[in-house]
Amino acid sequence: MVPTRPFGKTGIHVPILAFGGSLDINRLLLRQAVRRGVTYWDTAASYAGGNSEKRMGAYLGKHPEDRKKIFLVTKSHAWTLKSITKDLDRSLGRLKTDYVDLFFRHSVRNPSALDDGLKVWAEKAKSAGKIRLFGFSTHSNMEECMLWASKLGWIDAVRYGRRL
């Protein structure tokens, strides 16, 4: 089994190895991931044209008992609150679940994208039980975005990295 570690100050423990769904995946691969304790699954509405979420959803539809074992993450590239809501609802349908553990606004480049409107949106999505945690991913201007987020107090997670 893959060891786990605390996910920040959330009280949640996640495996040290994540399953990234940006490539072609199938149920057998997902089943083996669960069996080995790779239960942090990361996807996005845009990965593989939406097929990543659909394939993870097909797995969860066939193995609903595994949903509670999986820390499920998805992301939206949308920039309006209406479009983010649409992406989240579509993702939940594709993933065959009523909630995701972590929802990211994907590819934030400017701290101004983390405004009060987004804060209210995240709070409503949490209250509705659609997301447990909210954060953003960043691939450029990372330092400025992360420093800004650290002052806000409502961002649960940041995913960062350079695109190759």
N, C-alpha and C positions, 0 to 999 in steps of 0.2 A: 504494500500500500504506500501511496505517496504521502509524505509527511504534510502536516498543515501548519499554518501560522495565523496569528491574529490579523484581521483586516482592519488596520488602523485602530480607532477607538470604538468601533461598532459593536464589539463583543462577538462578532462572527469569526469563525475560523475557516479559512479556505486552503486548498492544497497549494503547495509551492510550485506546482506545474499546472499550467492552464491549457485548455484545448481551444485553439483558434479555429474558427469556422470560415475563414476567408477562402479556403480551397474546396475542392470537391470532396464531400464527405458522404459516408453511408452509415446505415444503422449498425452494421457489424463493428465498424470502427468506433462508433459512439458506445456501443455495448461494452467493448473491451476497455474503453476509457473509464466507464463507470466501475467496472470490475476491478480496475487497478487503482481506483481512488482519484482519477483525474476528473474531478467534478466541478471545476471552475470552467464554464463554457462561455466563450466570448464570440459574439457574432455582431452583425449590423444589418440594418434594413437593406443596405446596398451590396452586401457581400454576395458574390456569385449571382448578381441580379435578383436577389431575394431568395434564391434557392438554398442558401445556407440555413436561413431561418426555417424554411419549409422542411428541409431534411431533419433538422433538429426536432421540429414539431412532429414529423412522422415518427421519429423515435419515441418522443414523449407520449404520443397518442397510443403507441403500442406498449409502452412501459410506463404507465402513469405513476406507478409506485416509486419510480426513480426520481420524479420531479423534486421531492423534498430533499434528496441527496445532492442535487445540482444547484450550484450558485450560478444563476443564469444572467448573462450580461448581453445587452444589445445597445445599439447606438442609432442616432438619427443625424443626417447631414442637414436637415431642414433648418431654416433660419427664422421662420415666423412661428409664433406659438400655435396657430391653427395647424400648420403643417407638421409641427412636432407632435401634436396630439394625433393627427392622422397617421403619422409614422408609428407612434406607439401602439395605437389600436390595431393597425395592420400587423405589426410585429407580434402582438399578443395572439392574434388569430393564426398567423403562420406558425408560431411556436406552440400552439395548442395549450396555452396556459392563461390564467387570469392575472398573473403578475410576473414581473422580472425582478430579480434581486438588485440589479444595478442598471440604471439607464443613463447613458452618456449623450450629451450634445457633442457630436463628432467634429473634429478638426477646428477647434476654436483657435483663431489667430490673434484676436484682439480682446483684451479684457472687457471692453464695452459690451461684448456679447453676453456677459454674465450680469445682466441687469435685474432690477427689481421685478420686472414682468416675468422673467424666467424663474426667479425665486418663488413667486406666487404660483406659477404653473407647477413647479416641482412639489411644492407643499400640497397643492390640490391633488396631484397624481399620487402622492403618498397617502393622503387622507382617503382617497378613493380605493386604495389597496392595489393600484396598478403597478407601483414601483416601491421597493423598500428603501433604496438609496439612489441619490442623484449625483452625477458628476459630469466631467467633460474630458475629452481627449484633445491633445494638442501636438502638433508636429512642427510648428514654427513659432517663433516668438515665445518659446516655452517659458523662459525665466520670468518674463513680465506677466504672463498669464498665471503662472503658479504663485508668484508673489501677491498678485491681486486677489486670487482665490483664497489665499491663506488669511486675508484680512476680512473676508466676507462672513465666515462663520456658518454658512449653510451648504457648502460644497462637501459632499461626503467622500469623493474620490477624484483623483486626477490620473489619467493614463497619458503618458508622454513617450515620445520616441521619434527619431528621425526616420523619414521614409527613405528607402533605398532607391 
